[in-house]
Amino acid sequence: MAITATIALTPSTVVRGQVSNAAVTVNNASASPVTVTLLEPTAQPSGGGTPQTTQVALGRPAISQGQNITVPGSGSAVFNFGMVATGPNGSSSGFPTAPSTQTVVIGAQVAVSDGSVATATTANLTVNAPAAT
């Protein structure tokens, strides 16, 4: 089956500590319905780095074992999750000294009941450090 997924962020620019919400739209190009069995959010620094160095706490979409969330044939379904950026700090010392910005690439892996897996088209979350006071 052919599934695809895209992500939209609201808002897509935040100040450290502010919540952003992701809407993952899963599209099913097949005529047969499929059940989403896993939706795993991902975050990675733009321009390099590893997911372990990303300063974003990701929420989880409401998908649990035994829950039947079906994407109809030739249709789509939307799944939501929140996230909170915990960086950047503004300086290497960990104390905010000047505004700085970090761009985080938000993505997701989606698996469905027929064994298909899709990697969602990503979206950028721009995170600004709070202004020094």
C-alpha positions in Angstrom: 0.0 0.0 0.0 1.2 3.5 -0.6 1.0 5.8 2.4 2.6 9.2 2.8 2.8 11.6 5.6 3.4 15.3 6.1 3.9 17.5 9.2 2.7 21.0 9.9 3.8 23.0 13.0 1.8 25.6 14.8 3.6 27.8 15.6 6.7 27.1 13.6 8.8 29.7 15.5 8.9 29.7 19.3 10.8 31.0 22.3 12.5 28.4 24.4 9.9 26.8 26.7 7.0 27.6 24.5 4.8 24.8 23.2 4.5 24.0 19.5 2.0 21.6 18.1 2.5 19.2 15.2 -0.2 17.8 12.9 0.9 14.7 11.0 -1.4 14.0 8.0 -1.2 10.4 6.9 -2.5 9.9 3.3 -3.5 6.5 2.0 -3.4 6.2 -1.8 -4.7 2.7 -1.8 -8.4 1.8 -2.1 -8.2 -0.3 1.0 -8.2 1.1 4.5 -5.2 0.7 6.8 -4.7 1.0 10.5 -1.9 3.1 11.9 0.1 0.9 14.3 2.9 3.3 15.2 3.7 7.0 14.8 7.1 7.9 16.2 8.0 11.6 16.3 11.6 12.6 15.6 13.7 15.7 16.1 17.2 16.5 14.8 19.3 19.7 14.7 19.3 21.3 11.3 22.7 21.3 9.6 24.0 18.3 11.6 24.2 16.9 15.0 22.3 13.9 16.3 18.9 13.4 17.8 20.6 13.1 21.2 21.8 16.7 20.9 18.4 18.1 20.1 16.9 20.2 22.8 13.2 19.4 22.2 10.9 17.3 24.4 8.6 15.5 22.0 5.0 14.5 23.0 3.4 11.4 21.7 0.3 11.1 19.4 -2.7 9.3 20.9 -2.0 5.8 19.5 -1.9 2.9 21.9 -2.0 -0.9 21.5 -5.4 -2.2 20.6 -6.6 1.2 19.5 -8.0 1.2 15.9 -7.1 4.4 14.1 -8.0 3.7 10.5 -7.0 5.7 7.5 -9.7 5.1 4.9 -9.0 4.0 1.4 -8.1 7.0 -0.8 -8.3 9.1 2.4 -6.3 10.7 5.2 -6.2 11.0 8.9 -4.5 13.6 11.1 -2.6 12.8 14.3 -1.4 15.5 16.7 1.4 15.8 19.3 3.0 18.7 21.1 6.6 19.6 21.8 8.6 22.0 24.0 12.0 23.3 23.1 14.4 23.4 26.0 17.2 25.1 24.2 19.1 27.1 23.0 20.5 28.7 26.1 22.1 31.7 24.4 25.7 30.8 25.4 27.9 27.8 25.9 27.9 28.4 29.7 24.2 27.6 29.9 23.2 31.0 31.0 21.3 33.3 28.6 23.6 36.1 27.6 22.4 37.1 24.2 19.5 35.9 21.9 20.4 33.0 19.7 18.5 30.7 17.4 18.3 26.9 16.8 16.5 25.2 13.9 15.2 21.7 14.7 13.9 19.4 12.0 10.7 17.7 13.2 9.7 14.4 11.5 7.9 11.2 12.1 8.0 7.5 11.2 4.5 6.0 10.4 3.8 2.3 10.3 0.5 0.7 9.2 -1.2 -2.7 9.5 -0.1 -4.0 6.1 3.5 -3.6 7.1 4.1 -0.3 5.1 6.3 2.3 6.7 6.5 6.0 5.7 8.9 8.7 6.7 7.0 12.0 7.0 8.0 15.1 5.0 9.7 17.2 7.7 9.0 20.7 9.0 11.4 23.2 10.6 10.9 24.4 14.2 12.8 27.7 14.8 13.6 28.1 18.5 14.8 31.5 19.9 16.5 31.9 23.2 14.7 34.4 25.4 16.2 37.9 25.4 18.7 38.4 28.2 17.5 40.7 31.0 
